[in-house]
Amino acid sequence: MKFSKEMYPKVALIKAAYYFTDKAYVHLDADEHYYYVEIESKTPGNNVSEQEFINEMLTQCVRHEVYLQTKSIRELLVARAMATSVIVKDEVINETEPNHKTFVASDILKDWYDNNEDN
């Protein structure tokens, strides 16, 4: 089989090939314009069809495209989750200080954006 490099990302090809490694031997090659795939079943009576591989390539292409389209929102969500859990040095409880602050759950679970939205 051959797949156009313009149409299919390399990562989709590798993931599709990996999906078949439990039931087939997969050989990958490439030139300037195409990826080449050879599939040989590990068990003689169990043939792996080229159509199955093509469908898996399409599946992996869609997954890769969704990954690219949602990357910035996932990074934003992780950044916000991490930012709301940052402890400022002044807020750290120091047991050796006689007048240390005692935190209650409502103090800790406040959203950073709610407290700093007007700043």
Backbone torsions as a table, in degrees:
resi	resn	phi	psi	omega
1	MET	NA	152.2	173.6
2	LYS	-134.9	143.8	-178.1
3	PHE	-128.2	135.6	-179.1
4	SER	-69.6	134.1	177.4
5	LYS	-68.2	-26.3	178.3
6	GLU	-68.1	-33.7	-173.1
7	MET	-94.4	-31.1	-174.0
8	TYR	-118.7	127.7	176.2
9	PRO	-74.1	149.4	-178.3
10	LYS	-59.2	-39.4	-178.3
11	VAL	-62.3	-35.4	177.4
12	ALA	-66.7	-39.7	177.6
13	LEU	-62.1	-46.6	-178.9
14	ILE	-64.9	-41.9	179.1
15	LYS	-67.1	-39.7	177.7
16	ALA	-64.5	-42.3	178.6
17	ALA	-63.7	-42.4	179.5
18	TYR	-62.0	-36.7	179.3
19	TYR	-57.7	-31.4	-176.4
20	PHE	-94.0	-0.9	-174.2
21	THR	-66.6	-19.4	178.3
22	ASP	-76.7	-24.7	-176.8
23	LYS	-120.8	-2.7	-178.3
24	ALA	-152.0	157.9	170.2
25	TYR	-91.1	128.5	-176.4
26	VAL	-119.8	126.6	177.0
27	HIS	-114.3	128.3	179.9
28	LEU	-114.4	143.3	176.4
29	ASP	-150.1	168.7	-179.1
30	ALA	-154.9	157.1	168.2
31	ASP	-129.4	-159.3	-176.7
32	GLU	-62.7	-34.3	-170.8
33	HIS	-116.7	-18.0	-172.7
34	TYR	-135.3	153.1	165.6
35	TYR	-99.4	140.6	178.2
36	TYR	-115.9	135.9	-177.7
37	VAL	-129.0	129.6	172.3
38	GLU	-119.6	130.0	-179.7
39	ILE	-121.0	131.3	176.1
40	GLU	-131.0	125.0	-178.7
41	SER	-62.1	142.5	177.7
42	LYS	-75.6	-28.5	177.1
43	THR	-112.5	132.2	-174.2
44	PRO	-56.7	-38.0	-176.3
45	GLY	-83.5	-11.8	-175.2
46	ASN	-106.8	92.7	-179.1
47	ASN	-82.7	136.9	175.6
48	VAL	-97.1	122.2	-175.8
49	SER	-82.1	151.4	176.8
50	GLU	-65.4	-32.1	179.4
51	GLN	-63.2	-36.1	176.9
52	GLU	-63.1	-42.2	179.4
53	PHE	-66.3	-41.5	178.7
54	ILE	-61.6	-43.7	177.4
55	ASN	-62.0	-40.6	178.5
56	GLU	-66.2	-36.0	175.5
57	MET	-61.0	-43.7	178.3
58	LEU	-63.9	-41.7	177.7
59	THR	-59.2	-46.9	-178.6
60	GLN	-68.9	-32.3	175.6
61	CYS	-64.3	-43.2	178.8
62	VAL	-64.7	-44.4	178.3
63	ARG	-59.8	-42.2	179.2
64	HIS	-64.4	-41.7	179.5
65	GLU	-64.1	-43.4	177.2
66	VAL	-62.5	-41.3	177.3
67	TYR	-57.6	-46.9	-179.3
68	LEU	-65.5	-40.3	-177.4
69	GLN	-72.5	-25.4	-176.9
70	THR	-107.0	4.5	-176.5
71	LYS	-59.3	-46.8	-176.1
72	SER	-66.3	-38.0	179.6
73	ILE	-69.6	-36.9	176.7
74	ARG	-65.7	-40.3	177.5
75	GLU	-64.3	-40.2	178.0
76	LEU	-63.9	-43.6	179.2
77	LEU	-62.7	-42.8	178.6
78	VAL	-66.5	-42.5	179.5
79	ALA	-62.2	-42.7	179.2
80	ARG	-66.4	-41.7	178.7
81	ALA	-61.6	-41.4	179.7
82	MET	-71.4	-37.9	-178.4
83	ALA	-66.8	-33.5	-179.1
84	THR	-78.0	-8.7	179.3
85	SER	-107.2	6.7	179.7
86	VAL	-74.5	135.7	178.1
87	ILE	-104.4	124.1	177.7
88	VAL	-75.5	145.5	-175.1
89	LYS	-53.9	-39.1	-179.3
90	ASP	-66.7	-22.8	-176.8
91	GLU	-88.9	-8.0	-178.1
92	VAL	-69.9	132.1	179.4
93	ILE	-78.1	124.7	178.1
94	ASN	-111.9	113.3	-175.6
95	GLU	-65.2	-22.6	-177.1
96	THR	-80.3	-20.0	178.4
97	GLU	-78.5	134.7	-178.4
98	PRO	-67.2	-32.2	-177.6
99	ASN	-107.9	52.5	-179.4
100	HIS	-75.8	151.7	-179.5
101	LYS	-77.4	144.7	172.6
102	THR	-108.0	124.4	-178.6
103	PHE	-96.1	143.9	171.3
104	VAL	-112.8	161.8	-175.1
105	ALA	-55.1	-37.2	-177.7
106	SER	-66.9	-27.9	176.6
107	ASP	-73.0	-37.8	-175.5
108	ILE	-77.5	-36.3	-172.5
109	LEU	-88.9	22.4	177.4
110	LYS	-82.0	140.5	179.1
111	ASP	-75.8	132.6	-179.5
112	TRP	-59.6	-41.4	-178.3
113	TYR	-65.5	-35.4	178.2
114	ASP	-66.8	-37.1	-178.7
115	ASN	-79.8	-26.5	-172.5
116	ASN	-120.1	15.6	-175.9
117	GLU	-64.4	-35.8	-177.0
118	ASP	-81.3	-11.9	-176.2
119	ASN	-78.5	NA	NA
